[in-house]
Amino acid sequence: MRKLNTIIKGLKGTLLGIGLDEKLLEIIEKNNDINNCFIMEDRSRLSKKFDFFGGGKDKKVNIKKIRKIFKKKTLDNIICNYETIKPYFRRFVSNSIYINKGFLYLYGNLTNDDIEKIQTRYSRYKSKITIQKEKDYAIIIIDNADIKTGFFKDKLYIFLDFFTDFIDILTTLLVG
């Protein structure tokens, strides 16, 4: 977690956090270079830096709400816990590229299959991907600075991702 802490200490601008724990939120609050931080959980922080949405008792991440709230290329950085966004990852890829003009940081207990899936889905958009592995977790840094998206391109990739996920589920059912 030390690498992730040093990354957060060096961030500037606006930040979207999904699935962050209390230690990371404290580091974000101490960082004066972060202007505004949007958190997608129900938290008890009442600082001026933090804006909360998607709260209440339900802690599910509404991926469709991200694109409605943020305009194109408005966020400087996004930090996500992969376990939180894993069920929504198919939609999250296109939405994160649409709203992010800087870096996307994915962290968590990632298997080699998860890392390969992330690499293939972001490399289609020609994103620069860096992987940093620790003993118990990994950090994937994705540079979305010069990425261009299109409506038909996004729909095609979402369909291809749905198809490959369907085939993966089907093969696990037949084999298992």
N, CA and C atoms as an extended XYZ file, in Angstrom:
528
Properties=species:S:1:pos:R:3:atomname:S:1:resname:S:1:resid:I:1 pbc="F F F"
N         0.817       -1.199        0.000 N   MET     1
C         0.000        0.000        0.000 CA  MET     1
C         0.858        1.259        0.000 C   MET     1
N         2.138        1.116        0.214 N   ARG     2
C         3.003        2.292        0.243 CA  ARG     2
C         3.071        2.971       -1.112 C   ARG     2
N         3.142        2.187       -2.175 N   LYS     3
C         3.183        2.778       -3.513 CA  LYS     3
C         1.909        3.548       -3.816 C   LYS     3
N         0.772        2.992       -3.408 N   LEU     4
C        -0.499        3.669       -3.627 CA  LEU     4
C        -0.573        4.950       -2.803 C   LEU     4
N        -0.044        4.929       -1.593 N   ASN     5
C        -0.029        6.128       -0.757 CA  ASN     5
C         0.831        7.222       -1.384 C   ASN     5
N         1.988        6.859       -1.930 N   THR     6
C         2.841        7.867       -2.569 CA  THR     6
C         2.207        8.395       -3.850 C   THR     6
N         1.475        7.558       -4.566 N   ILE     7
C         0.775        8.018       -5.762 CA  ILE     7
C        -0.289        9.041       -5.381 C   ILE     7
N        -1.046        8.761       -4.334 N   ILE     8
C        -2.116        9.674       -3.906 CA  ILE     8
C        -1.538       10.985       -3.397 C   ILE     8
N        -0.398       10.933       -2.727 N   LYS     9
C         0.218       12.168       -2.230 CA  LYS     9
C         0.670       13.073       -3.367 C   LYS     9
N         0.935       12.528       -4.539 N   GLY    10
C         1.405       13.312       -5.670 CA  GLY    10
C         0.320       13.750       -6.634 C   GLY    10
N        -0.946       13.428       -6.367 N   LEU    11
C        -2.027       13.779       -7.291 CA  LEU    11
C        -2.383       15.250       -7.208 C   LEU    11
N        -2.871       15.789       -8.346 N   LYS    12
C        -3.316       17.186       -8.426 CA  LYS    12
C        -4.626       17.241       -9.196 C   LYS    12
N        -5.444       18.243       -8.905 N   GLY    13
C        -6.672       18.471       -9.659 CA  GLY    13
C        -7.873       17.780       -9.058 C   GLY    13
N        -8.774       17.312       -9.916 N   THR    14
C        -9.990       16.640       -9.474 CA  THR    14
C        -9.769       15.137       -9.453 C   THR    14
N       -10.505       14.467       -8.564 N   LEU    15
C       -10.300       13.045       -8.346 CA  LEU    15
C       -11.646       12.360       -8.147 C   LEU    15
N       -11.809       11.190       -8.751 N   LEU    16
C       -12.961       10.331       -8.521 CA  LEU    16
C       -12.457        9.075       -7.837 C   LEU    16
N       -13.035        8.757       -6.679 N   GLY    17
C       -12.631        7.581       -5.932 CA  GLY    17
C       -13.765        6.588       -5.826 C   GLY    17
N       -13.488        5.342       -6.157 N   ILE    18
C       -14.482        4.267       -6.077 CA  ILE    18
C       -13.887        3.143       -5.248 C   ILE    18
N       -14.530        2.820       -4.139 N   GLY    19
C       -14.096        1.714       -3.302 CA  GLY    19
C       -12.892        2.017       -2.436 C   GLY    19
N       -12.695        3.263       -2.046 N   LEU    20
C       -11.535        3.636       -1.240 CA  LEU    20
C       -11.813        3.389        0.242 C   LEU    20
N       -10.776        2.985        0.964 N   ASP    21
C       -10.933        2.778        2.403 CA  ASP    21
C       -10.575        4.056        3.165 C   ASP    21
N       -10.708        4.015        4.469 N   GLU    22
C       -10.522        5.201        5.314 CA  GLU    22
C        -9.091        5.727        5.275 C   GLU    22
N        -8.095        4.852        5.201 N   LYS    23
C        -6.699        5.298        5.180 CA  LYS    23
C        -6.412        6.125        3.928 C   LYS    23
N        -6.932        5.677        2.794 N   LEU    24
C        -6.722        6.418        1.556 CA  LEU    24
C        -7.470        7.744        1.568 C   LEU    24
N        -8.654        7.772        2.167 N   LEU    25
C        -9.412        9.021        2.260 CA  LEU    25
C        -8.700       10.038        3.143 C   LEU    25
N        -8.025        9.579        4.183 N   GLU    26
C        -7.260       10.485        5.035 CA  GLU    26
C        -6.084       11.088        4.277 C   GLU    26
N        -5.421       10.291        3.456 N   ILE    27
C        -4.306       10.795        2.647 CA  ILE    27
C        -4.811       11.805        1.631 C   ILE    27
N        -5.968       11.534        1.028 N   ILE    28
C        -6.551       12.476        0.065 CA  ILE    28
C        -6.903       13.784        0.754 C   ILE    28
N        -7.428       13.711        1.972 N   GLU    29
C        -7.817       14.914        2.694 CA  GLU    29
C        -6.597       15.765        3.065 C   GLU    29
N        -5.454       15.133        3.324 N   LYS    30
C        -4.240       15.870        3.663 CA  LYS    30
C        -3.568       16.487        2.437 C   LYS    30
N        -3.856       15.981        1.242 N   ASN    31
C        -3.244       16.487        0.017 CA  ASN    31
C        -3.930       17.789       -0.386 C   ASN    31
N        -3.188       18.889       -0.347 N   ASN    32
C        -3.751       20.203       -0.676 CA  ASN    32
C        -3.831       20.453       -2.174 C   ASN    32
N        -3.156       19.633       -2.978 N   ASP    33
C        -3.185       19.820       -4.430 CA  ASP    33
C        -4.449       19.260       -5.068 C   ASP    33
N        -5.199       18.440       -4.346 N   ILE    34
C        -6.461       17.917       -4.871 CA  ILE    34
C        -7.551       18.941       -4.591 C   ILE    34
N        -8.128       19.489       -5.665 N   ASN    35
C        -9.146       20.525       -5.521 CA  ASN    35
C       -10.467       19.955       -5.046 C   ASN    35
N       -10.926       18.898       -5.696 N   ASN    36
C       -12.227       18.320       -5.405 CA  ASN    36
C       -12.126       16.811       -5.565 C   ASN    36
N       -12.759       16.093       -4.659 N   CYS    37
C       -12.730       14.641       -4.694 CA  CYS    37
C       -14.157       14.117       -4.644 C   CYS    37
N       -14.532       13.329       -5.614 N   PHE    38
C       -15.854       12.718       -5.676 CA  PHE    38
C       -15.726       11.269       -5.228 C   PHE    38
N       -16.549       10.863       -4.269 N   ILE    39
C       -16.508        9.522       -3.712 CA  ILE    39
C       -17.840        8.852       -4.001 C   ILE    39
N       -17.807        7.589       -4.418 N   MET    40
C       -19.039        6.877       -4.753 CA  MET    40
C       -19.451        5.890       -3.673 C   MET    40
N       -19.323        6.267       -2.432 N   GLU    41
C       -19.802        5.449       -1.333 CA  GLU    41
C       -20.474        6.332       -0.300 C   GLU    41
N       -21.156        5.685        0.617 N   ASP    42
C       -21.762        6.390        1.735 CA  ASP    42
C       -20.707        6.526        2.820 C   ASP    42
N       -20.170        7.700        2.986 N   ARG    43
C       -19.100        7.936        3.953 CA  ARG    43
C       -19.535        8.999        4.953 C   ARG    43
N       -18.850        9.061        6.046 N   SER    44
C       -19.202       10.008        7.101 CA  SER    44
C       -18.348       11.268        7.065 C   SER    44
N       -17.566       11.472        6.040 N   ARG    45
C       -16.710       12.655        5.955 CA  ARG    45
C       -17.550       13.865        5.544 C   ARG    45
N       -17.295       14.985        6.187 N   LEU    46
C       -18.018       16.210        5.884 CA  LEU    46
C       -17.056       17.338        5.546 C   LEU    46
N       -15.994       17.049        4.850 N   SER    47
C       -15.018       18.053        4.460 CA  SER    47
C       -15.484       18.766        3.199 C   SER    47
N       -14.969       19.957        2.977 N   LYS    48
C       -15.338       20.711        1.770 CA  LYS    48
C       -14.744       20.082        0.517 C   LYS    48
N       -13.678       19.314        0.682 N   LYS    49
C       -13.009       18.712       -0.458 CA  LYS    49
C       -13.817       17.562       -1.060 C   LYS    49
N       -14.613       16.866       -0.238 N   PHE    50
C       -15.294       15.664       -0.669 CA  PHE    50
C       -16.727       15.953       -1.089 C   PHE    50
N       -17.117       15.435       -2.235 N   ASP    51
C       -18.504       15.432       -2.684 CA  ASP    51
C       -18.940       13.986       -2.781 C   ASP    51
N       -20.137       13.704       -2.276 N   PHE    52
C       -20.618       12.333       -2.239 CA  PHE    52
C       -21.838       12.192       -3.124 C   PHE    52
N       -21.910       11.117       -3.844 N   PHE    53
C       -23.118       10.765       -4.569 CA  PHE    53
C       -23.215        9.264       -4.627 C   PHE    53
N       -24.411        8.772       -4.861 N   GLY    54
C       -24.613        7.331       -4.851 CA  GLY    54
C       -24.618        6.779       -3.448 C   GLY    54
N       -24.993        7.591       -2.466 N   GLY    55
C       -24.924        7.194       -1.069 CA  GLY    55
C       -26.140        6.394       -0.642 C   GLY    55
N       -26.562        6.595        0.562 N   GLY    56
C       -27.659        5.832        1.112 CA  GLY    56
C       -27.171        4.504        1.634 C   GLY    56
N       -28.097        3.607        1.908 N   LYS    57
C       -27.724        2.295        2.432 CA  LYS    57
C       -27.152        1.398        1.341 C   LYS    57
N       -27.536        1.636        0.103 N   ASP    58
C       -27.058        0.831       -1.010 CA  ASP    58
C       -25.685        1.336       -1.429 C   ASP    58
N       -24.672        0.483       -1.384 N   LYS    59
C       -23.321        0.898       -1.731 CA  LYS    59
C       -22.902        0.412       -3.107 C   LYS    59
N       -23.847        0.100       -3.971 N   LYS    60
C       -23.505       -0.340       -5.312 CA  LYS    60
C       -23.098        0.856       -6.160 C   LYS    60
N       -22.153        0.635       -7.047 N   VAL    61
C       -21.678        1.682       -7.927 CA  VAL    61
C       -22.558        1.709       -9.162 C   VAL    61
N       -23.149        2.852       -9.442 N   ASN    62
C       -23.980        3.011      -10.623 CA  ASN    62
C       -23.114        3.593      -11.739 C   ASN    62
N       -22.665        2.741      -12.629 N   ILE    63
C       -21.749        3.166      -13.681 CA  ILE    63
C       -22.422        4.126      -14.652 C   ILE    63
N       -23.693        3.953      -14.928 N   LYS    64
C       -24.385        4.858      -15.835 CA  LYS    64
C       -24.474        6.269      -15.268 C   LYS    64
N       -24.488        6.388      -13.958 N   LYS    65
C       -24.569        7.691      -13.314 CA  LYS    65
C       -23.274        8.480      -13.484 C   LYS    65
N       -22.153        7.799      -13.625 N   ILE    66
C       -20.873        8.485      -13.792 CA  ILE    66
C       -20.886        9.339      -15.054 C   ILE    66
N       -21.332        8.774      -16.141 N   ARG    67
C       -21.296        9.491      -17.417 CA  ARG    67
C       -22.318       10.620      -17.454 C   ARG    67
N       -23.415       10.499      -16.705 N   LYS    68
C       -24.415       11.566      -16.660 CA  LYS    68
C       -23.939       12.741      -15.820 C   LYS    68
N       -23.184       12.468      -14.766 N   ILE    69
C       -22.740       13.526      -13.862 CA  ILE    69
C       -21.540       14.273      -14.420 C   ILE    69
N       -20.556       13.555      -14.912 N   PHE    70
C       -19.332       14.176      -15.394 CA  PHE    70
C       -19.384       14.327      -16.903 C   PHE    70
N       -18.925       15.450      -17.364 N   LYS    71
C       -18.868       15.712      -18.803 CA  LYS    71
C       -17.580       15.106      -19.369 C   LYS    71
N       -17.418       15.249      -20.672 N   LYS    72
C       -16.288       14.637      -21.354 CA  LYS    72
C       -14.978       15.271      -20.897 C   LYS    72
N       -14.040       14.412      -20.462 N   LYS    73
C       -12.687       14.787      -20.048 CA  LYS    73
C       -12.682       15.850      -18.949 C   LYS    73
N       -13.469       15.651      -17.887 N   THR    74
C       -13.516       16.612      -16.788 CA  THR    74
C       -12.680       16.200      -15.586 C   THR    74
N       -12.405       14.927      -15.402 N   LEU    75
C       -11.659       14.473      -14.234 CA  LEU    75
C       -10.180       14.309      -14.562 C   LEU    75
N        -9.352       14.742      -13.619 N   ASP    76
C        -7.913       14.591      -13.814 CA  ASP    76
C        -7.439       13.181      -13.468 C   ASP    76
N        -7.980       12.597      -12.406 N   ASN    77
C        -7.545       11.285      -11.950 CA  ASN    77
C        -8.731       10.474      -11.456 C   ASN    77
N        -8.628        9.159      -11.604 N   ILE    78
C        -9.617        8.226      -11.071 CA  ILE    78
C        -8.850        7.130      -10.334 C   ILE    78
N        -9.279        6.844       -9.100 N   ILE    79
C        -8.703        5.740       -8.334 CA  ILE    79
C        -9.819        4.768       -8.012 C   ILE    79
N        -9.628        3.487       -8.365 N   CYS    80
C       -10.671        2.483       -8.170 CA  CYS    80
C       -10.101        1.232       -7.530 C   CYS    80
N       -10.895        0.662       -6.657 N   ASN    81
C       -10.632       -0.667       -6.146 CA  ASN    81
C       -11.263       -1.635       -7.143 C   ASN    81
N       -10.478       -2.545       -7.677 N   TYR    82
C       -10.968       -3.415       -8.744 CA  TYR    82
C       -12.116       -4.314       -8.289 C   TYR    82
N       -12.105       -4.752       -7.040 N   GLU    83
C       -13.178       -5.619       -6.559 CA  GLU    83
C       -14.523       -4.900       -6.571 C   GLU    83
N       -14.520       -3.583       -6.385 N   THR    84
C       -15.759       -2.814       -6.379 CA  THR    84
C       -16.342       -2.682       -7.784 C   THR    84
N       -15.496       -2.463       -8.779 N   ILE    85
C       -15.997       -2.228      -10.133 CA  ILE    85
C       -16.001       -3.474      -11.008 C   ILE    85
N       -15.566       -4.596      -10.491 N   LYS    86
C       -15.474       -5.816      -11.299 CA  LYS    86
C       -16.800       -6.226      -11.939 C   LYS    86
N       -17.936       -6.170      -11.238 N   PRO    87
C       -19.196       -6.541      -11.909 CA  PRO    87
C       -19.618       -5.571      -13.019 C   PRO    87
N       -19.104       -4.347      -12.978 N   TYR    88
C       -19.489       -3.315      -13.937 CA  TYR    88
C       -18.363       -2.988      -14.905 C   TYR    88
N       -17.348       -3.829      -14.969 N   PHE    89
C       -16.136       -3.476      -15.693 CA  PHE    89
C       -16.364       -3.264      -17.185 C   PHE    89
N       -17.304       -3.979      -17.762 N   ARG    90
C       -17.573       -3.843      -19.194 CA  ARG    90
C       -17.973       -2.409      -19.536 C   ARG    90
N       -18.857       -1.804      -18.753 N   ARG    91
C       -19.280       -0.425      -18.983 CA  ARG    91
C       -18.263        0.575      -18.452 C   ARG    91
N       -17.531        0.180      -17.433 N   PHE    92
C       -16.598        1.100      -16.797 CA  PHE    92
C       -15.452        1.488      -17.727 C   PHE    92
N       -15.034        0.608      -18.595 N   VAL    93
C       -13.904        0.894      -19.481 CA  VAL    93
C       -14.220        2.090      -20.364 C   VAL    93
N       -15.338        2.064      -21.063 N   SER    94
C       -15.666        3.172      -21.960 CA  SER    94
C       -15.989        4.442      -21.191 C   SER    94
N       -16.656        4.317      -20.037 N   ASN    95
C       -16.992        5.496      -19.250 CA  ASN    95
C       -15.757        6.152      -18.647 C   ASN    95
N       -14.806        5.354      -18.185 N   SER    96
C       -13.602        5.929      -17.591 CA  SER    96
C       -12.763        6.655      -18.637 C   SER    96
N       -12.717        6.135      -19.841 N   ILE    97
C       -11.977        6.817      -20.902 CA  ILE    97
C       -12.693        8.096      -21.311 C   ILE    97
N       -14.018        8.076      -21.284 N   TYR    98
C       -14.809        9.244      -21.672 CA  TYR    98
C       -14.638       10.406      -20.692 C   TYR    98
N       -14.628       10.142      -19.380 N   ILE    99
C       -14.623       11.229      -18.400 CA  ILE    99
C       -13.227       11.599      -17.903 C   ILE    99
N       -12.212       10.796      -18.183 N   ASN   100
C       -10.882       11.004      -17.610 CA  ASN   100
C        -9.942       11.630      -18.623 C   ASN   100
N        -9.240       12.683      -18.193 N   LYS   101
C        -8.235       13.304      -19.055 CA  LYS   101
C        -6.815       13.095      -18.539 C   LYS   101
N        -6.674       12.320      -17.484 N   GLY   102
C        -5.361       12.070      -16.892 CA  GLY   102
C        -5.093       10.598      -16.719 C   GLY   102
N        -4.940       10.191      -15.472 N   PHE   103
C        -4.577        8.814      -15.161 CA  PHE   103
C        -5.708        8.096      -14.440 C   PHE   103
N        -5.792        6.801      -14.710 N   LEU   104
C        -6.706        5.902      -14.011 CA  LEU   104
C        -5.854        4.903      -13.250 C   LEU   104
N        -6.126        4.770      -11.951 N   TYR   105
C        -5.386        3.846      -11.097 CA  TYR   105
C        -6.336        2.760      -10.629 C   TYR   105
N        -6.064        1.519      -11.004 N   LEU   106
C        -6.819        0.362      -10.536 CA  LEU   106
C        -5.920       -0.408       -9.575 C   LEU   106
N        -6.449       -0.732       -8.401 N   TYR   107
C        -5.662       -1.483       -7.442 CA  TYR   107
C        -6.519       -2.566       -6.819 C   TYR   107
N        -5.879       -3.543       -6.248 N   GLY   108
C        -6.583       -4.621       -5.571 CA  GLY   108
C        -5.851       -5.934       -5.738 C   GLY   108
N        -6.497       -6.980       -5.275 N   ASN   109
C        -5.961       -8.330       -5.420 CA  ASN   109
C        -6.292       -8.819       -6.820 C   ASN   109
N        -5.390       -8.593       -7.736 N   LEU   110
C        -5.618       -8.912       -9.139 CA  LEU   110
C        -4.900      -10.200       -9.514 C   LEU   110
N        -5.636      -11.096      -10.160 N   THR   111
C        -5.019      -12.303      -10.687 CA  THR   111
C        -4.420      -11.992      -12.055 C   THR   111
N        -3.683      -12.934      -12.601 N   ASN   112
C        -3.102      -12.725      -13.929 CA  ASN   112
C        -4.188      -12.607      -14.993 C   ASN   112
N        -5.309      -13.326      -14.822 N   ASP   113
C        -6.421      -13.218      -15.771 CA  ASP   113
C        -7.048      -11.827      -15.722 C   ASP   113
N        -7.194      -11.265      -14.522 N   ASP   114
C        -7.739       -9.922      -14.388 CA  ASP   114
C        -6.831       -8.887      -15.038 C   ASP   114
N        -5.538       -9.024      -14.824 N   ILE   115
C        -4.580       -8.084      -15.416 CA  ILE   115
C        -4.606       -8.182      -16.936 C   ILE   115
N        -4.690       -9.393      -17.454 N   GLU   116
C        -4.750       -9.580      -18.906 CA  GLU   116
C        -6.027       -8.978      -19.488 C   GLU   116
N        -7.149       -9.154      -18.779 N   LYS   117
C        -8.418       -8.585      -19.230 CA  LYS   117
C        -8.358       -7.055      -19.256 C   LYS   117
N        -7.782       -6.468      -18.234 N   ILE   118
C        -7.654       -5.008      -18.170 CA  ILE   118
C        -6.752       -4.512      -19.292 C   ILE   118
N        -5.643       -5.195      -19.519 N   GLN   119
C        -4.714       -4.791      -20.573 CA  GLN   119
C        -5.364       -4.853      -21.949 C   GLN   119
N        -6.078       -5.923      -22.246 N   THR   120
C        -6.678       -6.042      -23.575 CA  THR   120
C        -7.775       -5.007      -23.798 C   THR   120
N        -8.565       -4.738      -22.774 N   ARG   121
C        -9.679       -3.803      -22.956 CA  ARG   121
C        -9.221       -2.353      -23.044 C   ARG   121
N        -8.172       -1.989      -22.368 N   TYR   122
C        -7.673       -0.618      -22.465 CA  TYR   122
C        -6.685       -0.434      -23.605 C   TYR   122
N        -6.024       -1.491      -24.038 N   SER   123
C        -5.077       -1.347      -25.147 CA  SER   123
C        -5.789       -1.123      -26.477 C   SER   123
N        -7.064       -1.493      -26.571 N   ARG   124
C        -7.825       -1.212      -27.790 CA  ARG   124
C        -7.966        0.285      -28.034 C   ARG   124
N        -8.020        1.049      -26.959 N   TYR   125
C        -8.103        2.502      -27.068 CA  TYR   125
C        -6.722        3.145      -27.174 C   TYR   125
N        -5.685        2.336      -27.237 N   LYS   126
C        -4.294        2.778      -27.336 CA  LYS   126
C        -3.847        3.533      -26.087 C   LYS   126
N        -4.282        3.084      -24.923 N   SER   127
C        -3.853        3.647      -23.643 CA  SER   127
C        -2.497        3.068      -23.259 C   SER   127
N        -1.704        3.867      -22.568 N   LYS   128
C        -0.420        3.390      -22.050 CA  LYS   128
C        -0.668        2.774      -20.683 C   LYS   128
N        -0.248        1.530      -20.499 N   ILE   129
C        -0.550        0.773      -19.289 CA  ILE   129
C         0.748        0.393      -18.586 C   ILE   129
N         0.785        0.663      -17.263 N   THR   130
C         1.923        0.298      -16.431 CA  THR   130
C         1.407       -0.546      -15.272 C   THR   130
N         2.102       -1.637      -14.980 N   ILE   131
C         1.690       -2.538      -13.904 CA  ILE   131
C         2.774       -2.568      -12.834 C   ILE   131
N         2.339       -2.349      -11.588 N   GLN   132
C         3.238       -2.440      -10.444 CA  GLN   132
C         2.678       -3.485       -9.498 C   GLN   132
N         3.444       -4.552       -9.263 N   LYS   133
C         2.972       -5.640       -8.406 CA  LYS   133
C         3.664       -5.587       -7.054 C   LYS   133
N         2.894       -5.867       -6.041 N   GLU   134
C         3.388       -6.028       -4.680 CA  GLU   134
C         3.114       -7.468       -4.265 C   GLU   134
N         3.318       -7.787       -2.995 N   LYS   135
C         3.077       -9.141       -2.518 CA  LYS   135
C         1.607       -9.513       -2.552 C   LYS   135
N         0.758       -8.637       -2.022 N   ASP   136
C        -0.655       -8.988       -1.868 CA  ASP   136
C        -1.592       -8.210       -2.785 C   ASP   136
N        -1.091       -7.274       -3.548 N   TYR   137
C        -1.954       -6.511       -4.449 CA  TYR   137
C        -1.140       -5.991       -5.631 C   TYR   137
N        -1.865       -5.427       -6.601 N   ALA   138
C        -1.225       -4.848       -7.782 CA  ALA   138
C        -1.866       -3.497       -8.079 C   ALA   138
N        -1.089       -2.615       -8.670 N   ILE   139
C        -1.575       -1.314       -9.109 CA  ILE   139
C        -1.387       -1.244      -10.615 C   ILE   139
N        -2.459       -0.913      -11.322 N   ILE   140
C        -2.380       -0.734      -12.766 CA  ILE   140
C        -2.619        0.741      -13.054 C   ILE   140
N        -1.658        1.375      -13.712 N   ILE   141
C        -1.737        2.793      -14.039 CA  ILE   141
C        -2.012        2.905      -15.532 C   ILE   141
N        -3.130        3.556      -15.869 N   ILE   142
C        -3.559        3.689      -17.252 CA  ILE   142
C        -3.571        5.168      -17.611 C   ILE   142
N        -2.844        5.528      -18.652 N   ASP   143
C        -2.753        6.916      -19.099 CA  ASP   143
C        -3.808        7.167      -20.171 C   ASP   143
N        -4.804        7.998      -19.854 N   ASN   144
C        -5.890        8.316      -20.776 CA  ASN   144
C        -5.781        9.726      -21.327 C   ASN   144
N        -4.594       10.286      -21.388 N   ALA   145
C        -4.432       11.691      -21.749 CA  ALA   145
C        -4.792       11.969      -23.215 C   ALA   145
N        -4.303       11.199      -24.140 N   ASP   146
C        -4.496       11.492      -25.562 CA  ASP   146
C        -5.408       10.488      -26.241 C   ASP   146
N        -6.419       10.010      -25.540 N   ILE   147
C        -7.307        8.982      -26.070 CA  ILE   147
C        -8.546        9.641      -26.667 C   ILE   147
N        -8.938        9.178      -27.846 N   LYS   148
C       -10.155        9.669      -28.489 CA  LYS   148
C       -11.161        8.533      -28.551 C   LYS   148
N       -12.404        8.867      -28.236 N   THR   149
C       -13.465        7.870      -28.257 CA  THR   149
C       -14.513        8.263      -29.286 C   THR   149
N       -15.315        7.305      -29.660 N   GLY   150
C       -16.423        7.531      -30.568 CA  GLY   150
C       -17.608        6.685      -30.160 C   GLY   150
N       -18.789        7.108      -30.530 N   PHE   151
C       -20.011        6.418      -30.131 CA  PHE   151
C       -20.040        4.992      -30.660 C   PHE   151
N       -19.790        4.811      -31.945 N   PHE   152
C       -19.856        3.486      -32.552 CA  PHE   152
C       -18.711        2.593      -32.078 C   PHE   152
N       -17.546        3.186      -31.861 N   LYS   153
C       -16.403        2.439      -31.357 CA  LYS   153
C       -16.712        1.888      -29.959 C   LYS   153
N       -17.300        2.724      -29.098 N   ASP   154
C       -17.661        2.282      -27.746 CA  ASP   154
C       -18.704        1.174      -27.782 C   ASP   154
N       -19.710        1.324      -28.605 N   LYS   155
C       -20.763        0.301      -28.689 CA  LYS   155
C       -20.216       -1.017      -29.213 C   LYS   155
N       -19.322       -0.956      -30.188 N   LEU   156
C       -18.717       -2.174      -30.725 CA  LEU   156
C       -17.889       -2.884      -29.658 C   LEU   156
N       -17.091       -2.136      -28.903 N   TYR   157
C       -16.266       -2.742      -27.863 CA  TYR   157
C       -17.114       -3.300      -26.731 C   TYR   157
N       -18.203       -2.640      -26.374 N   ILE   158
C       -19.094       -3.157      -25.337 CA  ILE   158
C       -19.723       -4.468      -25.798 C   ILE   158
N       -20.131       -4.534      -27.063 N   PHE   159
C       -20.695       -5.769      -27.607 CA  PHE   159
C       -19.657       -6.884      -27.613 C   PHE   159
N       -18.426       -6.590      -28.045 N   LEU   160
C       -17.365       -7.604      -28.055 CA  LEU   160
C       -17.035       -8.084      -26.647 C   LEU   160
N       -17.028       -7.176      -25.684 N   ASP   161
C       -16.766       -7.562      -24.294 CA  ASP   161
C       -17.892       -8.427      -23.750 C   ASP   161
N       -19.121       -8.090      -24.079 N   PHE   162
C       -20.260       -8.910      -23.659 CA  PHE   162
C       -20.159      -10.307      -24.250 C   PHE   162
N       -19.793      -10.385      -25.514 N   PHE   163
C       -19.667      -11.669      -26.197 CA  PHE   163
C       -18.558      -12.523      -25.577 C   PHE   163
N       -17.403      -11.921      -25.309 N   THR   164
C       -16.310      -12.686      -24.705 CA  THR   164
C       -16.634      -13.098      -23.269 C   THR   164
N       -17.324      -12.236      -22.510 N   ASP   165
C       -17.744      -12.616      -21.155 CA  ASP   165
C       -18.754      -13.760      -21.194 C   ASP   165
N       -19.652      -13.723      -22.163 N   PHE   166
C       -20.638      -14.785      -22.327 CA  PHE   166
C       -19.961      -16.105      -22.653 C   PHE   166
N       -18.984      -16.072      -23.534 N   ILE   167
C       -18.260      -17.292      -23.901 CA  ILE   167
C       -17.477      -17.823      -22.697 C   ILE   167
N       -16.872      -16.936      -21.904 N   ASP   168
C       -16.143      -17.365      -20.707 CA  ASP   168
C       -17.076      -18.042      -19.710 C   ASP   168
N       -18.249      -17.477      -19.503 N   ILE   169
C       -19.225      -18.076      -18.574 CA  ILE   169
C       -19.695      -19.419      -19.102 C   ILE   169
N       -19.947      -19.482      -20.408 N   LEU   170
C       -20.407      -20.721      -21.018 CA  LEU   170
C       -19.362      -21.830      -20.910 C   LEU   170
N       -18.106      -21.492      -21.139 N   THR   171
C       -17.054      -22.502      -21.041 CA  THR   171
C       -16.846      -22.970      -19.600 C   THR   171
N       -16.962      -22.070      -18.647 N   THR   172
C       -16.825      -22.501      -17.234 CA  THR   172
C       -17.997      -23.393      -16.826 C   THR   172
N       -19.185      -23.140      -17.362 N   LEU   173
C       -20.325      -24.003      -17.057 CA  LEU   173
C       -20.160      -25.386      -17.676 C   LEU   173
N       -19.678      -25.433      -18.917 N   LEU   174
C       -19.503      -26.712      -19.594 CA  LEU   174
C       -18.349      -27.519      -19.019 C   LEU   174
N       -17.274      -26.858      -18.663 N   VAL   175
C       -16.107      -27.557      -18.140 CA  VAL   175
C       -16.308      -27.908      -16.671 C   VAL   175
N       -16.874      -26.973      -15.891 N   GLY   176
C       -16.999      -27.162      -14.444 CA  GLY   176
C       -18.212      -27.916      -14.119 C   GLY   176
